[in-house]
Amino acid sequence: MTSRVNRRALLTAAPAAAVPAVLAAPAIAQTNPEVRWRLTSSFPRNTDILWGTAEAVAKRVGELTEGRFRIQAFPGGEIAPALSALDAVQSGSIECAHTASYYYIGKDPALAFFTAVPFGLNARQNTAWLRYGGGQELMNEMMREYNAIAFPCGDTGAQMGGWFRREIRTVDDVKGLKFRITGLAGQVFQRMGATPSVVPASDIYSSLERGTIDAAEFVGPHDDEKLGFARVAPNYYAPGFWEPGARLHFIANQRAYDALPPQYKAAIAVATAEADAEMVAKYDVANPQALRRLVASGAQLRFWSRPILEAAWRATNEVMDDLASKNERFKKILESHRRYRDEVYTWHRVSENSFDNFAFTASQTVR
């Protein structure tokens, strides 16, 4: 009898004991609302690393919030023009964007620093300046004027110098060149005699094919191969001295961000930090493979001559100093940037560069 009672007690007690477990919900679900955001990228869907970074951030934010905070990503042009992502975020018509700040130098040339400036910082150096050299604080000081907040979200690493329909052997060959190029580099090439223009990634190929432009730079071998530039402009130059590293940002509307629960803000910080490290790693695997394929298929790999690089260096300093004389904010950020650049260049000449100069050559010549 006792055994039957105990068994009956256990059986009848089990459902009651299970009720708290069934009713108990995750802490996030108990305390936080469901939030839906839209993200516009500045990049087309076929640039899998650039566009894919926006998708990865959206997915990770959902995972970290157990699906309560969902971001839907759209490629450039679907819900906002590719080069107007900041405007869409500023107005609040879209909550967030994945873009490059130097697309918006028409608003303020100082925005270029947070993506790339000619003869500036490589990916590793830029990370240090943003995180510990005051760079990100300077950026968010600017972003507040656009009702936005920014999070570093990927770096391409050093880029290539672009695709040209004809060879560029001398400084004189730059004169009159119609060149698709972004950021302050456009002003540098303009000072050297070229005619710069900004063309969305989706329109570069057709512009080269029609002859609307003579040359175009985008990112590097992985993306350039996908966009097919070698078919219409076979001369592929290196290095992209105006983008030794190009940092992208996740930019959120400030009011929308401020309304988020703390856990959701933390999810954005974690997801973007992970993406920031992932992008350059992906490019460092994909680019050498793509470069080999491009050269094998007929692309002509060429390098800027030293006179062209020296002319570009001088033009860069002239552009920077001219802008600093007219724009106090630009001057303030330039001083921070140059101070850090000169210091880290000194260190990397001792460490990174001395190693690279020997090891990269030895790997091909010493047996």
C-alpha positions in Angstrom: 0.0 0.0 0.0 2.8 2.4 0.9 4.5 1.7 -2.4 1.3 2.3 -4.3 0.7 5.6 -2.4 4.2 6.8 -3.0 4.0 5.9 -6.7 0.7 7.7 -7.0 2.1 10.7 -5.1 5.1 10.9 -7.4 2.9 10.6 -10.5 0.5 13.2 -9.4 3.2 15.5 -8.1 5.3 15.4 -11.3 3.1 17.7 -13.4 2.9 20.2 -10.7 6.7 20.1 -10.3 7.1 20.6 -14.0 4.9 23.7 -14.1 7.6 26.2 -13.0 10.0 24.8 -15.6 7.4 25.2 -18.3 6.4 28.7 -17.3 9.9 29.9 -16.7 11.1 31.9 -19.6 14.6 33.2 -20.4 15.6 36.3 -18.5 15.7 38.4 -21.7 12.2 37.3 -22.7 10.8 38.2 -19.3 12.2 41.7 -19.2 12.8 43.0 -22.7 10.5 43.8 -25.6 10.6 42.5 -29.1 12.4 45.0 -31.3 12.6 45.0 -35.1 15.2 47.1 -36.9 16.1 47.6 -40.6 19.7 47.9 -41.8 20.8 49.3 -45.1 24.2 48.3 -46.4 26.2 50.5 -48.8 27.3 47.3 -50.6 25.7 45.0 -53.2 24.7 41.5 -52.4 27.4 39.9 -54.5 30.2 41.4 -52.4 29.9 38.5 -49.9 32.4 39.7 -47.3 31.3 43.4 -47.3 27.6 42.7 -47.6 27.9 39.5 -45.6 29.2 41.4 -42.6 25.9 43.2 -42.2 24.1 39.8 -42.4 26.5 38.4 -39.8 25.8 41.2 -37.4 22.1 40.9 -37.8 22.2 37.2 -37.1 24.5 37.5 -34.1 22.3 40.2 -32.5 19.4 37.8 -32.8 21.3 35.0 -31.2 22.5 37.1 -28.3 19.0 38.3 -27.5 17.2 34.9 -28.1 15.4 36.4 -31.1 13.9 39.3 -29.2 15.9 41.9 -31.1 15.9 41.3 -34.8 17.7 43.3 -37.5 16.8 42.7 -41.2 19.6 43.6 -43.5 19.2 45.0 -47.0 21.9 45.5 -49.7 22.7 49.0 -51.0 19.9 50.5 -53.1 17.0 48.3 -51.9 15.6 50.6 -49.1 18.1 53.5 -49.4 20.7 54.6 -51.9 24.0 52.9 -51.3 25.8 56.2 -50.7 23.0 57.8 -48.6 23.0 55.3 -45.8 24.0 57.9 -43.2 21.2 60.2 -44.3 18.6 57.5 -43.9 19.9 56.7 -40.4 20.0 60.4 -39.5 16.4 61.0 -40.5 15.2 57.9 -38.6 13.7 56.3 -41.7 16.0 53.4 -41.1 17.4 52.4 -37.7 20.9 51.4 -38.8 23.4 51.1 -41.6 26.7 49.3 -42.5 28.7 51.8 -44.4 32.0 53.7 -44.7 32.2 57.2 -43.2 34.3 58.5 -46.0 31.4 58.3 -48.4 30.0 61.4 -46.6 33.0 63.8 -46.8 30.6 66.2 -48.6 29.1 66.7 -45.2 32.4 67.1 -43.4 35.9 66.0 -44.8 36.9 65.0 -41.3 34.6 61.9 -41.7 37.3 60.4 -43.9 39.6 59.7 -41.0 37.4 57.0 -39.6 37.5 54.9 -42.7 40.8 55.7 -44.4 43.0 58.6 -45.5 45.9 58.5 -48.0 49.1 57.3 -46.5 47.3 56.7 -43.2 46.9 53.7 -40.9 46.7 50.0 -41.8 44.0 47.8 -40.3 45.9 47.0 -37.1 47.1 50.6 -36.5 43.6 51.9 -37.2 42.1 49.5 -34.6 44.6 50.8 -32.0 43.9 54.4 -32.8 40.1 54.0 -32.7 40.1 51.9 -29.5 42.9 53.5 -27.5 44.1 56.6 -29.3 40.8 58.6 -29.0 39.7 58.0 -32.6 36.3 56.4 -31.8 35.5 59.2 -29.3 36.2 61.7 -32.0 34.0 59.9 -34.4 31.0 59.7 -32.0 31.5 63.3 -31.2 30.8 63.9 -34.9 28.1 61.3 -35.2 26.0 63.1 -32.6 25.5 65.9 -35.0 23.9 63.4 -37.4 21.7 61.9 -34.7 23.8 58.7 -34.8 26.3 56.5 -32.9 28.9 54.3 -34.6 30.6 51.0 -33.9 33.7 49.8 -35.8 32.5 46.9 -38.0 35.1 45.4 -40.3 38.3 46.4 -42.1 39.3 45.4 -45.6 43.0 45.5 -44.9 45.3 47.2 -47.4 43.5 47.7 -50.7 44.6 47.6 -54.3 45.3 50.6 -56.4 42.5 50.0 -58.9 41.8 49.0 -62.5 43.0 51.1 -65.5 42.1 50.9 -69.1 45.7 52.0 -70.0 49.0 51.9 -68.2 50.0 54.8 -65.8 53.8 55.0 -66.1 54.4 58.6 -65.1 52.9 61.5 -63.2 51.8 63.0 -66.5 49.8 59.9 -67.2 47.6 60.8 -64.3 46.5 64.1 -65.8 43.1 64.0 -67.3 42.4 60.6 -65.9 38.7 60.0 -65.2 39.0 58.0 -62.0 36.3 56.4 -59.8 37.8 56.9 -56.3 36.3 57.6 -52.9 37.3 59.6 -49.8 40.0 62.3 -49.7 42.0 60.3 -52.3 39.8 61.9 -54.9 41.1 65.3 -53.9 44.7 64.0 -53.9 44.3 62.7 -57.5 42.5 65.9 -58.5 45.5 67.9 -57.3 47.7 65.6 -59.4 45.5 66.4 -62.5 42.9 63.6 -62.5 39.1 64.0 -62.6 37.7 62.0 -59.6 34.2 60.7 -59.4 32.2 58.6 -56.9 30.3 55.8 -58.5 28.3 53.1 -56.5 29.9 49.6 -56.7 27.0 48.3 -58.7 27.7 50.9 -61.5 31.5 50.7 -61.8 31.6 47.9 -64.4 29.2 49.6 -66.8 30.9 52.9 -66.4 34.3 51.4 -67.3 32.8 49.5 -70.2 31.1 52.6 -71.6 34.3 54.7 -71.1 32.5 57.1 -68.7 35.5 56.5 -66.5 39.0 55.5 -67.4 39.8 53.7 -64.1 38.2 52.6 -60.9 39.3 51.4 -57.5 37.1 49.3 -55.2 38.6 47.0 -52.6 40.9 44.2 -53.6 41.2 40.9 -55.6 38.3 39.0 -53.9 35.6 41.7 -54.5 37.2 43.0 -57.8 37.1 39.5 -59.3 33.4 39.1 -58.5 32.7 42.5 -60.2 34.6 41.6 -63.3 36.7 44.7 -63.7 39.6 42.8 -65.4 37.4 42.3 -68.5 37.2 46.0 -69.2 40.3 47.5 -67.5 43.1 44.9 -67.4 45.8 47.0 -65.7 45.7 46.2 -62.0 47.8 48.5 -59.8 49.2 48.3 -56.3 49.2 49.5 -53.6 46.1 51.4 -52.8 48.2 53.9 -50.9 45.0 55.9 -50.1 43.5 52.9 -48.2 46.2 51.0 -46.3 43.2 49.8 -44.3 39.6 50.8 -44.7 37.4 50.6 -41.6 33.6 50.3 -41.9 31.1 51.1 -39.2 27.7 50.0 -38.0 25.9 53.3 -37.6 22.7 53.4 -35.5 20.1 56.2 -35.2 20.8 57.7 -31.8 17.2 57.9 -30.6 16.5 54.3 -31.6 19.7 53.2 -29.9 19.0 55.1 -26.7 15.6 53.4 -26.5 17.1 49.9 -26.5 17.4 47.9 -23.3 21.0 47.5 -21.9 21.2 43.9 -23.1 20.4 44.8 -26.6 23.0 47.6 -26.6 25.5 45.0 -25.4 24.5 42.7 -28.2 25.3 45.3 -30.8 28.7 45.9 -29.2 29.5 42.2 -29.1 28.2 41.5 -32.6 30.1 44.4 -34.2 33.3 43.7 -32.4 33.2 40.1 -33.6 32.5 41.3 -37.2 35.3 43.9 -36.9 37.9 41.1 -36.4 36.3 38.7 -38.9 36.4 40.8 -42.0 40.1 41.4 -42.3 40.7 37.7 -41.5 38.4 36.7 -44.3 40.1 39.0 -46.8 43.5 37.7 -45.9 42.4 34.3 -46.9 40.4 35.2 -49.9 42.5 37.9 -51.6 45.7 35.9 -52.4 43.6 33.1 -54.0 41.6 35.6 -56.1 44.8 37.5 -57.1 46.3 34.3 -58.5 43.1 33.6 -60.5 43.0 37.2 -61.9 46.6 37.1 -63.0 46.1 33.7 -64.6 43.1 34.9 -66.5 45.0 37.9 -68.0 45.0 40.7 -65.5 48.2 42.7 -65.7 49.6 43.2 -62.2 51.5 46.5 -62.0 53.0 48.7 -59.3 53.0 52.5 -58.9 56.3 54.1 -59.7 58.2 55.8 -57.0 57.8 59.2 -58.7 54.0 58.7 -58.7 54.0 57.7 -55.0 56.2 60.7 -54.1 53.9 63.1 -56.0 50.9 61.5 -54.2 52.6 61.9 -50.8 53.2 65.6 -51.5 49.7 66.1 -52.8 48.3 64.3 -49.7 50.0 66.6 -47.3 48.9 69.7 -49.3 45.3 68.5 -49.2 45.4 67.7 -45.5 47.0 71.0 -44.6 44.7 73.0 -46.8 41.6 71.3 -45.2 43.0 71.8 -41.7 43.4 75.5 -42.4 39.7 75.8 -43.2 38.1 73.4 -40.8 38.9 73.4 -37.0 37.5 69.9 -36.5 39.5 68.5 -39.3 42.6 70.1 -37.8 41.9 68.6 -34.4 41.4 65.1 -35.8 44.4 65.4 -38.1 46.6 66.3 -35.2 45.4 63.3 -33.3 45.8 61.0 -36.3 49.3 62.3 -37.3 50.6 62.1 -33.8 49.5 58.5 -33.5 50.6 57.6 -37.0 54.1 59.0 -36.6 54.6 57.1 -33.3 53.3 53.8 -34.6 55.2 54.1 -37.9 58.4 54.5 -35.9 57.7 51.3 -33.9 56.5 49.3 -37.0 59.6 50.3 -38.9 61.6 48.5 -36.2 59.4 45.5 -35.8 56.8 44.8 -38.5 58.6 46.4 -41.5 62.1 45.0 -40.8 60.6 41.5 -40.5 58.3 41.8 -43.6 61.1 43.2 -45.8 63.3 40.1 -45.1 60.7 37.3 -44.7 58.5 38.2 -47.7 61.6 38.2 -50.0 63.2 35.2 -48.4 60.2 33.1 -48.8 60.7 33.3 -52.6 64.5 33.4 -52.8 66.2 31.6 -49.9 66.2 27.8 -49.9 
